[in-house]
Amino acid sequence: MSEHVFETEQAYPALGRVEIAPEVIEVIAGIAASEVDGIAQMRGNFAAGVAERFGKKHHGKGVKVDLRDDGVVIDLYCLVQFGASIPNVAKKVQENVRQALWNMTGLEASEVNVHIVGIQFEGGKQEQGVVEQ
């Protein structure tokens, strides 16, 4: 995770400033993406998988946030349900994440990149490509 924080432009000089950690943006994006019909699950890293086995839910799983000078770039790594239209699902994910981020933080993402890394079939069996995060 990045140690940087993002300062919103909606700071109130008399009261102080508002800083948003990248982890907060990851959680918002992860929840917004998983709410879209057709998304089977988000793909996380090994540490997130181990934590979930011990009962800790990791809502930022499958999300990478990059705070750049020109804005916030969000990369989402998703598994879609078999039979879902990948272009439609990806577009809905982009729209939902962008809207959730704006509603909750007032930030606008410069990019929301959706990476489809696998397909989940009805029986829970997963077919994944080899994609490194």
C-alpha positions in Angstrom: 0.0 0.0 0.0 1.1 3.5 -0.7 1.9 5.7 2.3 0.6 8.7 0.6 -2.7 10.3 1.3 -4.9 12.3 -1.0 -5.9 15.8 0.0 -9.2 16.8 -1.4 -9.6 20.2 -3.0 -12.7 20.7 -0.9 -10.6 21.6 2.1 -12.0 24.1 4.6 -9.2 26.5 5.5 -10.8 27.6 8.7 -11.3 24.1 9.9 -8.3 22.3 8.6 -7.8 19.8 5.7 -9.3 16.5 4.7 -6.9 13.6 3.8 -8.1 10.3 2.3 -5.8 7.3 2.5 -5.6 5.0 -0.5 -6.9 2.1 1.5 -10.2 4.0 1.9 -10.4 4.4 -1.9 -9.6 0.7 -2.3 -12.5 -0.3 0.0 -15.0 2.0 -1.7 -14.0 0.7 -5.2 -14.0 -2.9 -4.1 -17.5 -2.8 -2.6 -18.9 -0.8 -5.5 -17.4 -3.3 -8.1 -18.7 -6.3 -6.2 -22.3 -4.9 -6.2 -22.5 -5.1 -10.0 -24.5 -8.0 -11.4 -22.2 -10.4 -13.3 -19.2 -9.9 -11.0 -18.6 -13.3 -9.3 -15.8 -12.0 -7.0 -12.8 -9.8 -6.8 -9.3 -11.3 -7.1 -7.0 -10.6 -4.3 -3.4 -11.4 -3.4 -2.1 -14.2 -1.3 -2.2 -12.2 2.0 -5.9 -11.2 1.4 -6.8 -14.9 0.8 -5.1 -16.0 4.0 -6.8 -13.2 6.1 -10.2 -14.2 4.7 -9.6 -17.8 5.7 -9.2 -16.6 9.3 -12.5 -14.7 9.1 -11.3 -11.2 8.3 -13.1 -9.7 5.3 -10.9 -7.7 3.0 -13.0 -5.3 1.0 -10.1 -3.8 -0.9 -9.3 -7.2 -2.5 -8.6 -7.0 -6.2 -8.2 -3.3 -6.2 -5.1 -1.2 -6.9 -5.1 2.5 -6.3 -2.5 4.8 -7.7 -2.4 8.4 -6.6 -0.8 10.4 -9.4 -0.4 14.1 -10.0 -3.1 14.0 -12.7 -5.6 12.2 -10.5 -6.6 8.8 -9.0 -6.1 5.7 -11.2 -8.0 2.6 -10.0 -7.3 -0.9 -11.3 -9.9 -3.6 -10.6 -9.2 -7.4 -11.0 -12.5 -9.3 -11.3 -13.9 -12.7 -12.0 -17.2 -12.6 -14.0 -20.0 -15.1 -13.9 -20.3 -17.4 -16.9 -22.8 -16.1 -19.4 -22.5 -12.5 -18.4 -21.6 -10.0 -21.1 -18.1 -8.9 -20.2 -18.2 -5.5 -22.0 -21.5 -4.6 -20.3 -20.4 -5.8 -16.8 -17.0 -4.0 -17.2 -18.8 -0.7 -18.2 -21.2 -1.0 -15.2 -18.3 -1.6 -12.9 -16.5 1.5 -14.2 -19.7 3.6 -13.8 -20.5 2.2 -10.3 -17.0 2.7 -9.0 -16.7 6.2 -10.4 -20.1 7.2 -8.9 -19.4 5.7 -5.5 -16.0 7.4 -5.3 -17.6 10.8 -6.2 -20.5 10.4 -3.8 -18.4 9.3 -0.8 -15.3 11.4 -1.3 -15.9 14.1 -3.9 -12.9 12.7 -5.8 -13.1 12.0 -9.5 -11.1 9.0 -10.8 -9.0 9.9 -13.9 -9.1 6.2 -14.9 -11.0 3.1 -13.8 -9.4 0.1 -15.4 -11.3 -3.2 -15.3 -9.2 -6.4 -15.7 -11.2 -9.6 -16.2 -8.9 -12.3 -14.8 -11.3 -15.2 -14.9 -14.7 -16.7 -15.3 -16.7 -18.4 -12.5 -19.0 -21.2 -13.5 -22.2 -22.2 -11.6 -20.7 -24.9 -9.5 -18.2 -22.4 -8.1 -15.4 -23.8 -10.3 -13.1 -21.0 -11.5 -11.3 -20.8 -14.8 -8.6 -18.1 -14.5 -6.0 -16.9 -16.8 -2.5 -16.2 -15.6 -2.5 -12.5 -14.8 -0.1 -10.9 -12.4 -1.2 -7.9 -10.3 
